[in-house]
């Protein structure tokens, strides 16, 4: 089983989309193993977006992600990283297919609702940045036998 990191950004929280977004991942069959609401610190934001440091949009990313509460969560399942990215849609909402989170709810690239890890390696790094090991729960949903062979 693979895990991925998802964050509902301040615009998604302010627009009341947290439940809708969580529901999509649960309905897909992914197991929720960690969830929290937090105000992102400057330090966490800069570390999270570290790969973009020095780029013209870096300061804007940091300013936005620290502008309001974020809901961070971790889901687990087969091929969850690649499938979550498909569910989220393209970074630019107008390039996202209808039916994806950004395609249905996003309007502007700077307010694109959600972040999802782009690789298993990024997922591991981001999960460890945002969650302590004891904040992730190991459990087996009773419905698992109906989702996985």
MDTraj code that builds the backbone (N, CA, C; nanometers):
import mdtraj as md
import numpy as np

residues = "UNK UNK UNK UNK UNK UNK UNK UNK UNK UNK UNK UNK UNK UNK UNK UNK UNK UNK UNK UNK UNK UNK UNK UNK UNK UNK UNK UNK UNK UNK UNK UNK UNK UNK UNK UNK UNK UNK UNK UNK UNK UNK UNK UNK UNK UNK UNK UNK UNK UNK UNK UNK UNK UNK UNK UNK UNK UNK UNK UNK UNK UNK UNK UNK UNK UNK UNK UNK UNK UNK UNK UNK UNK UNK UNK UNK UNK UNK UNK UNK UNK UNK UNK UNK UNK UNK UNK UNK UNK UNK UNK UNK UNK UNK UNK UNK UNK UNK UNK UNK UNK UNK UNK UNK UNK UNK UNK UNK UNK UNK UNK UNK UNK UNK UNK UNK UNK UNK UNK UNK UNK UNK UNK UNK UNK UNK UNK UNK UNK UNK UNK UNK UNK UNK UNK UNK UNK UNK UNK UNK UNK UNK UNK UNK UNK UNK UNK UNK UNK".split()
xyz = np.array([
    [0.0836, -0.1188, 0.0000],
    [0.0000, 0.0000, 0.0000],
    [0.0876, 0.1245, 0.0000],
    [0.0424, 0.2221, -0.0725],
    [0.1142, 0.3480, -0.0882],
    [0.0361, 0.4584, -0.0169],
    [0.1083, 0.5599, 0.0283],
    [0.0443, 0.6747, 0.0918],
    [0.0763, 0.8013, 0.0137],
    [-0.0154, 0.8977, 0.0220],
    [0.0112, 1.0287, -0.0366],
    [-0.0372, 1.1372, 0.0561],
    [0.0209, 1.2555, 0.0356],
    [-0.0130, 1.3742, 0.1139],
    [-0.1039, 1.4641, 0.0315],
    [-0.2095, 1.5124, 0.0949],
    [-0.3039, 1.6052, 0.0329],
    [-0.3230, 1.7232, 0.1275],
    [-0.3300, 1.8427, 0.0727],
    [-0.3612, 1.9615, 0.1533],
    [-0.4712, 2.0403, 0.0836],
    [-0.5774, 2.0671, 0.1560],
    [-0.6799, 2.1590, 0.1074],
    [-0.6304, 2.2971, 0.1475],
    [-0.6006, 2.3767, 0.0470],
    [-0.5389, 2.5074, 0.0676],
    [-0.6385, 2.6063, 0.1296],
    [-0.5887, 2.7225, 0.1733],
    [-0.6781, 2.8194, 0.2393],
    [-0.8036, 2.8547, 0.1592],
    [-0.7936, 2.8621, 0.0265],
    [-0.9130, 2.8936, -0.0521],
    [-1.0159, 2.7827, -0.0457],
    [-0.9711, 2.6572, -0.0452],
    [-1.0626, 2.5442, -0.0338],
    [-1.1291, 2.5373, 0.1027],
    [-1.0526, 2.5687, 0.2081],
    [-1.1086, 2.5717, 0.3440],
    [-1.2107, 2.6844, 0.3542],
    [-1.1739, 2.8035, 0.3088],
    [-1.2638, 2.9194, 0.3169],
    [-1.3924, 2.8971, 0.2373],
    [-1.3842, 2.8226, 0.1295],
    [-1.5017, 2.7973, 0.0455],
    [-1.5847, 2.6780, 0.0936],
    [-1.5436, 2.6146, 0.2031],
    [-1.6212, 2.5044, 0.2594],
    [-1.6149, 2.3769, 0.1775],
    [-1.5004, 2.3501, 0.1132],
    [-1.4875, 2.2336, 0.0265],
    [-1.4194, 2.1136, 0.0917],
    [-1.3806, 2.1255, 0.2170],
    [-1.3060, 2.0177, 0.2827],
    [-1.3828, 1.8862, 0.2817],
    [-1.5068, 1.8883, 0.3244],
    [-1.5873, 1.7661, 0.3293],
    [-1.6073, 1.7045, 0.1920],
    [-1.6329, 1.7877, 0.0936],
    [-1.6515, 1.7405, -0.0440],
    [-1.5258, 1.6708, -0.0947],
    [-1.4097, 1.7313, -0.0675],
    [-1.2832, 1.6750, -0.1137],
    [-1.2515, 1.5450, -0.0410],
    [-1.2664, 1.5432, 0.0903],
    [-1.2440, 1.4189, 0.1659],
    [-1.3354, 1.3073, 0.1156],
    [-1.4587, 1.3422, 0.0904],
    [-1.5564, 1.2438, 0.0442],
    [-1.5122, 1.1784, -0.0859],
    [-1.4562, 1.2563, -0.1771],
    [-1.4108, 1.2004, -0.3054],
    [-1.3047, 1.0926, -0.2848],
    [-1.2104, 1.1174, -0.1935],
    [-1.1047, 1.0189, -0.1680],
    [-1.1597, 0.8967, -0.0953],
    [-1.2513, 0.9179, -0.0026],
    [-1.3114, 0.8036, 0.0675],
    [-1.3995, 0.7227, -0.0265],
    [-1.4782, 0.7893, -0.1087],
    [-1.5641, 0.7176, -0.2033],
    [-1.4830, 0.6390, -0.3052],
    [-1.3651, 0.6879, -0.3397],
    [-1.2775, 0.6162, -0.4318],
    [-1.2308, 0.4848, -0.3694],
    [-1.2281, 0.4807, -0.2359],
    [-1.1855, 0.3596, -0.1667],
    [-1.0550, 0.3760, -0.0918],
    [-1.0002, 0.4982, -0.0903],
    [-0.8757, 0.5210, -0.0179],
    [-0.9013, 0.5364, 0.1307],
    [-0.8053, 0.4866, 0.2074],
    [-0.8160, 0.4862, 0.3530],
    [-0.7527, 0.6128, 0.4090],
    [-0.8258, 0.6861, 0.4897],
    [-0.7756, 0.8037, 0.5586],
    [-0.6925, 0.7581, 0.6781],
    [-0.5651, 0.7996, 0.6836],
    [-0.4778, 0.7580, 0.7948],
    [-0.4265, 0.8753, 0.8774],
    [-0.4504, 0.9982, 0.8324],
    [-0.4101, 1.1162, 0.9076],
    [-0.4877, 1.2371, 0.8598],
    [-0.5239, 1.3249, 0.9535],
    [-0.6053, 1.4415, 0.9202],
    [-0.5845, 1.5482, 1.0259],
    [-0.5616, 1.6734, 0.9809],
    [-0.5556, 1.7836, 1.0766],
    [-0.5798, 1.9179, 1.0090],
    [-0.6315, 2.0101, 1.0886],
    [-0.6506, 2.1493, 1.0500],
    [-0.5394, 2.2280, 1.1160],
    [-0.4693, 2.3109, 1.0392],
    [-0.3618, 2.3889, 1.0992],
    [-0.3406, 2.5192, 1.0259],
    [-0.2803, 2.6123, 1.0982],
    [-0.2313, 2.7361, 1.0397],
    [-0.0851, 2.7096, 1.0056],
    [-0.0495, 2.7153, 0.8797],
    [0.0851, 2.6803, 0.8343],
    [0.1838, 2.7901, 0.8728],
    [0.2930, 2.7491, 0.9334],
    [0.3975, 2.8445, 0.9708],
    [0.4794, 2.8836, 0.8483],
    [0.5467, 2.9959, 0.8585],
    [0.6357, 3.0428, 0.7518],
    [0.7433, 2.9371, 0.7237],
    [0.7975, 2.8794, 0.8307],
    [0.9039, 2.7790, 0.8179],
    [0.8549, 2.6546, 0.7434],
    [0.7376, 2.6033, 0.7812],
    [0.6828, 2.4854, 0.7137],
    [0.6551, 2.5164, 0.5666],
    [0.5970, 2.6324, 0.5403],
    [0.5656, 2.6702, 0.4020],
    [0.6924, 2.6780, 0.3171],
    [0.7963, 2.7401, 0.3699],
    [0.9210, 2.7539, 0.2944],
    [0.9872, 2.6181, 0.2710],
    [0.9785, 2.5296, 0.3688],
    [1.0351, 2.3956, 0.3526],
    [0.9534, 2.3155, 0.2526],
    [0.8210, 2.3209, 0.2672],
    [0.7323, 2.2470, 0.1763],
    [0.7561, 2.2875, 0.0301],
    [0.7655, 2.4176, 0.0056],
    [0.7849, 2.4678, -0.1308],
    [0.9323, 2.4914, -0.1637],
    [1.0229, 2.4300, -0.0892],
    [1.1668, 2.4508, -0.1046],
    [1.2198, 2.4339, -0.2456],
    [1.1622, 2.3419, -0.3214],
    [1.2095, 2.3183, -0.4588],
    [1.1856, 2.4394, -0.5485],
    [1.0977, 2.5311, -0.5060],
    [1.0665, 2.6496, -0.5861],
    [1.1405, 2.7747, -0.5386],
    [1.2217, 2.7589, -0.4339],
    [1.2950, 2.8741, -0.3804],
    [1.3791, 2.9369, -0.4915],
    [1.3736, 3.0698, -0.4991],
    [1.4471, 3.1417, -0.6018],
    [1.3649, 3.1698, -0.7261],
    [1.2505, 3.1037, -0.7394],
    [1.1634, 3.1278, -0.8546],
    [1.0741, 3.2489, -0.8237],
    [1.0300, 3.3199, -0.9264],
    [0.9539, 3.4432, -0.9037],
    [0.8233, 3.4248, -0.8252],
    [0.7653, 3.3070, -0.8296],
    [0.6368, 3.2836, -0.7637],
    [0.6509, 3.2269, -0.6217],
    [0.7743, 3.2003, -0.5763],
    [0.7961, 3.1367, -0.4456],
    [0.7333, 3.2158, -0.3315],
    [0.7612, 3.3450, -0.3232],
    [0.7081, 3.4257, -0.2124],
    [0.5562, 3.4264, -0.2119],
    [0.4953, 3.4287, -0.3305],
    [0.3492, 3.4250, -0.3397],
    [0.2914, 3.2931, -0.2898],
    [0.3584, 3.1823, -0.3200],
    [0.3149, 3.0512, -0.2703],
    [0.3158, 3.0485, -0.1184],
    [0.4265, 3.0953, -0.0610],
    [0.4424, 3.0958, 0.0848],
    [0.3380, 3.1871, 0.1487],
    [0.3209, 3.3052, 0.0922],
    [0.2233, 3.4006, 0.1474],
    [0.0823, 3.3420, 0.1438],
    [0.0477, 3.2774, 0.0329],
    [-0.0869, 3.2230, 0.0206],
    [-0.1115, 3.1059, 0.1163],
    [-0.0206, 3.0109, 0.1229],
    [-0.0434, 2.8911, 0.2057],
    [-0.0460, 2.9251, 0.3548],
    [0.0140, 3.0383, 0.3917],
    [0.0125, 3.0817, 0.5322],
    [-0.0996, 3.1814, 0.5603],
    [-0.1830, 3.2117, 0.4608],
    [-0.2851, 3.3159, 0.4748],
    [-0.4105, 3.2723, 0.5499],
    [-0.4270, 3.1440, 0.5712],
    [-0.5458, 3.0939, 0.6397],
    [-0.5272, 2.9480, 0.6720],
    [-0.6243, 2.8881, 0.7391],
    [-0.6098, 2.7483, 0.7769],
    [-0.6048, 2.6548, 0.6563],
    [-0.5338, 2.5445, 0.6765],
    [-0.5173, 2.4395, 0.5764],
    [-0.5613, 2.3083, 0.6408],
    [-0.6250, 2.2225, 0.5648],
    [-0.6560, 2.0879, 0.6117],
    [-0.5609, 1.9935, 0.5403],
    [-0.4753, 1.9285, 0.6189],
    [-0.3776, 1.8338, 0.5663],
    [-0.4257, 1.6932, 0.5976],
    [-0.4104, 1.6034, 0.4997],
    [-0.4461, 1.4647, 0.5273],
    [-0.3604, 1.3689, 0.4462],
    [-0.3605, 1.2459, 0.4924],
    [-0.2857, 1.1384, 0.4287],
    [-0.3843, 1.0271, 0.3979],
    [-0.3800, 0.9809, 0.2734],
    [-0.4626, 0.8668, 0.2341],
    [-0.3723, 0.7555, 0.1838],
    [-0.4249, 0.6338, 0.1946],
    [-0.3479, 0.5143, 0.1620],
    [-0.4276, 0.4261, 0.0676],
    [-0.3560, 0.3627, -0.0258],
    [-0.4192, 0.2679, -0.1162],
    [-0.3279, 0.2351, -0.2326],
    [-0.3686, 0.1416, -0.3140],
    [-0.2917, 0.1047, -0.4320],
    [-0.2859, 0.2213, -0.5299],
    [-0.1651, 0.2518, -0.5775],
    [-0.1447, 0.3578, -0.6768],
    [-0.2074, 0.4916, -0.6363],
    [-0.2090, 0.5208, -0.5080],
    [-0.2779, 0.6400, -0.4596],
    [-0.2132, 0.7698, -0.5068],
    [-0.0815, 0.7729, -0.5247],
    [-0.0167, 0.8981, -0.5674],
    [-0.0629, 0.9370, -0.7075],
    [-0.0501, 0.8480, -0.8011],
    [-0.0869, 0.8794, -0.9394],
    [-0.2376, 0.9002, -0.9528],
    [-0.3159, 0.8214, -0.8849],
    [-0.4612, 0.8353, -0.8951],
    [-0.5086, 0.9648, -0.8300],
    [-0.4503, 1.0011, -0.7169],
    [-0.4869, 1.1272, -0.6513],
    [-0.4584, 1.2454, -0.7428],
    [-0.3444, 1.2415, -0.8117],
    [-0.3102, 1.3500, -0.9051],
    [-0.4143, 1.3595, -1.0168],
    [-0.4626, 1.2462, -1.0644],
    [-0.5677, 1.2476, -1.1663],
    [-0.6977, 1.3042, -1.1094],
    [-0.7289, 1.2679, -0.9855],
    [-0.8499, 1.3185, -0.9213],
    [-0.8421, 1.4695, -0.8985],
    [-0.7228, 1.5183, -0.8683],
    [-0.7020, 1.6610, -0.8409],
    [-0.7121, 1.7431, -0.9693],
    [-0.6504, 1.6973, -1.0769],
    [-0.6510, 1.7705, -1.2026],
    [-0.5256, 1.8534, -1.2214],
    [-0.5165, 1.9191, -1.3348],
    [-0.3999, 1.9998, -1.3697],
    [-0.3861, 2.1198, -1.2764],
    [-0.2630, 2.1675, -1.2615],
    [-0.2353, 2.2821, -1.1742],
    [-0.3207, 2.4023, -1.2121],
    [-0.3329, 2.4273, -1.3403],
    [-0.4145, 2.5385, -1.3903],
    [-0.5586, 2.4880, -1.4040],
    [-0.6499, 2.5407, -1.3229],
    [-0.7871, 2.4883, -1.3255],
    [-0.8517, 2.4836, -1.4638],
    [-0.8236, 2.5814, -1.5499],
    [-0.8855, 2.5804, -1.6832],
    [-0.8318, 2.4672, -1.7716],
    [-0.7184, 2.4082, -1.7326],
    [-0.6648, 2.2919, -1.8041],
    [-0.7135, 2.1599, -1.7431],
    [-0.7868, 2.1676, -1.6340],
    [-0.8341, 2.0484, -1.5632],
    [-0.9675, 2.0015, -1.6187],
    [-0.9803, 1.8721, -1.6318],
    [-1.1047, 1.8142, -1.6818],
    [-1.2177, 1.8330, -1.5815],
    [-1.3371, 1.8526, -1.6333],
    [-1.4561, 1.8530, -1.5483],
    [-1.4619, 1.7155, -1.4815],
    [-1.4955, 1.7140, -1.3549],
    [-1.4965, 1.5892, -1.2784],
    [-1.3760, 1.5788, -1.1869],
    [-1.2702, 1.6560, -1.2159],
    [-1.1569, 1.6620, -1.1236],
    [-1.1866, 1.7712, -1.0204],
    [-1.1135, 1.7698, -0.9120],
    [-1.1367, 1.8696, -0.8062],
    [-1.1121, 2.0105, -0.8589],
    [-0.9978, 2.0306, -0.9238],
    [-0.9691, 2.1642, -0.9777],
    [-1.0593, 2.1984, -1.0963],
    [-1.0957, 2.0988, -1.1759],
    [-1.1856, 2.1225, -1.2889],
    [-1.3247, 2.1632, -1.2451],
    [-1.3690, 2.1104, -1.1324],
    [-1.5030, 2.1421, -1.0820],
    [-1.5065, 2.2663, -0.9942],
    [-1.3990, 2.2927, -0.9192],
    [-1.4035, 2.3991, -0.8184],
    [-1.3016, 2.5100, -0.8375],
    [-1.1966, 2.4869, -0.9143],
    [-1.0930, 2.5877, -0.9312],
    [-1.1255, 2.6853, -1.0420],
    [-1.0764, 2.8090, -1.0263],
    [-1.0964, 2.9113, -1.1273],
    [-0.9622, 2.9716, -1.1685],
    [-0.8762, 2.9967, -1.0707],
    [-0.7505, 3.0671, -1.0942],
    [-0.6327, 2.9814, -1.0501],
    [-0.5232, 2.9856, -1.1229],
    [-0.4059, 2.9046, -1.0894],
    [-0.3516, 2.9371, -0.9505],
    [-0.3648, 3.0617, -0.9083],
    [-0.3165, 3.1017, -0.7759],
    [-0.4100, 3.0644, -0.6630],
    [-0.5281, 3.0163, -0.6971],
    [-0.6275, 2.9725, -0.5975],
    [-0.6836, 2.8407, -0.6488],
    [-0.5984, 2.7380, -0.6499],
    [-0.6387, 2.6125, -0.7141],
    [-0.6794, 2.5023, -0.6156],
    [-0.7222, 2.5415, -0.4964],
    [-0.7951, 2.4572, -0.4014],
    [-0.7124, 2.3553, -0.3228],
    [-0.6211, 2.2847, -0.3891],
    [-0.5670, 2.1626, -0.3304],
    [-0.4232, 2.1371, -0.3754],
    [-0.3486, 2.0711, -0.2894],
    [-0.2148, 2.0225, -0.3236],
    [-0.2145, 1.8713, -0.3052],
    [-0.1459, 1.8018, -0.3948],
    [-0.1247, 1.6584, -0.3805],
    [0.0168, 1.6232, -0.4209],
    [0.0774, 1.5335, -0.3498],
    [0.2141, 1.4901, -0.3816],
    [0.2218, 1.4418, -0.5260],
    [0.3355, 1.4720, -0.5913],
    [0.3482, 1.4369, -0.7329],
    [0.4273, 1.3094, -0.7595],
    [0.4784, 1.2455, -0.6537],
    [0.5516, 1.1197, -0.6699],
    [0.5542, 1.0489, -0.5346],
    [0.5809, 0.9198, -0.5339],
    [0.5928, 0.8500, -0.4051],
    [0.7020, 0.9108, -0.3156],
    [0.8115, 0.9573, -0.3771],
    [0.9200, 1.0186, -0.3000],
    [0.8757, 1.1514, -0.2388],
    [0.8050, 1.2325, -0.3168],
    [0.7504, 1.3585, -0.2642],
    [0.6498, 1.3307, -0.1537],
    [0.5689, 1.2281, -0.1721],
    [0.4696, 1.1933, -0.0708],
    [0.5367, 1.1612, 0.0619],
    [0.6404, 1.0798, 0.0586],
    [0.7130, 1.0466, 0.1817],
    [0.7698, 1.1713, 0.2477],
    [0.8313, 1.2569, 0.1682],
    [0.8912, 1.3795, 0.2213],
    [0.7849, 1.4706, 0.2811],
    [0.6754, 1.4908, 0.2088],
    [0.5705, 1.5808, 0.2550],
    [0.4972, 1.5248, 0.3767],
    [0.4700, 1.3974, 0.3779],
    [0.4049, 1.3370, 0.4951],
    [0.4913, 1.3587, 0.6183],
    [0.6216, 1.3371, 0.6059],
    [0.7096, 1.3530, 0.7222],
    [0.7239, 1.4996, 0.7646],
    [0.7031, 1.5933, 0.6729],
    [0.7060, 1.7357, 0.7074],
    [0.5812, 1.7773, 0.7856],
    [0.4691, 1.7268, 0.7446],
    [0.3401, 1.7722, 0.7965],
    [0.2853, 1.6881, 0.9119],
    [0.3328, 1.5631, 0.9230],
    [0.2795, 1.4729, 1.0254],
    [0.3917, 1.4055, 1.1023],
    [0.3731, 1.3940, 1.2334],
    [0.4617, 1.3105, 1.3153],
    [0.4131, 1.1667, 1.2978],
    [0.5020, 1.0689, 1.3125],
    [0.4596, 0.9289, 1.2956],
    [0.3385, 0.8922, 1.3825],
    [0.3337, 0.9420, 1.5045],
    [0.2226, 0.9074, 1.5943],
    [0.0902, 0.9734, 1.5545],
    [0.0924, 1.0639, 1.4565],
    [-0.0309, 1.1265, 1.4094],
    [-0.0949, 1.0484, 1.2941],
    [-0.0301, 0.9419, 1.2518],
    [-0.0829, 0.8561, 1.1455],
    [-0.1326, 0.7260, 1.2077],
    [-0.2488, 0.6835, 1.1677],
    [-0.3141, 0.5689, 1.2289],
    [-0.3118, 0.4481, 1.1376],
    [-0.2740, 0.3346, 1.1937],
    [-0.2802, 0.2061, 1.1228],
    [-0.4136, 0.1415, 1.1580],
    [-0.4914, 0.1086, 1.0575],
    [-0.6186, 0.0412, 1.0804],
    [-0.6640, -0.0261, 0.9517],
    [-0.7579, -0.1162, 0.9648],
    [-0.8082, -0.1887, 0.8482],
    [-0.9594, -0.1682, 0.8387],
    [-1.0049, -0.0971, 0.7367],
    [-1.1490, -0.0809, 0.7181],
    [-1.2132, -0.2158, 0.6843],
    [-1.3292, -0.2393, 0.7349],
    [-1.3968, -0.3666, 0.7083],
    [-1.4339, -0.3813, 0.5604],
    [-1.4424, -0.2710, 0.4887],
    [-1.4784, -0.2746, 0.3475],
    [-1.3602, -0.3113, 0.2562],
    [-1.2409, -0.3213, 0.3125],
    [-1.1198, -0.3472, 0.2326],
    [-1.1319, -0.4696, 0.1424],
    [-1.1958, -0.5729, 0.1908],
    [-1.2089, -0.6957, 0.1092],
    [-1.2968, -0.6733, -0.0142],
    [-1.3738, -0.5666, -0.0142],
    [-1.4599, -0.5351, -0.1286],
    [-1.3902, -0.4402, -0.2256],
    [-1.2730, -0.3900, -0.1869],
    [-1.1981, -0.2977, -0.2727],
    [-1.0745, -0.3639, -0.3314],
    [-1.0055, -0.4446, -0.2498],
    [-0.8810, -0.5056, -0.2923],
    [-0.8929, -0.6571, -0.2969],
    [-0.8250, -0.7172, -0.3965],
    [-0.8214, -0.8648, -0.4055],
    [-0.7244, -0.9204, -0.3041],
])
top = md.Topology()
chain = top.add_chain()
for i, resn in enumerate(residues, 1):
    res = top.add_residue(resn, chain, resSeq=i)
    for name in ("N", "CA", "C"):
        top.add_atom(name, md.element.get_by_symbol(name[0]), res)
traj = md.Trajectory(xyz[None], top)
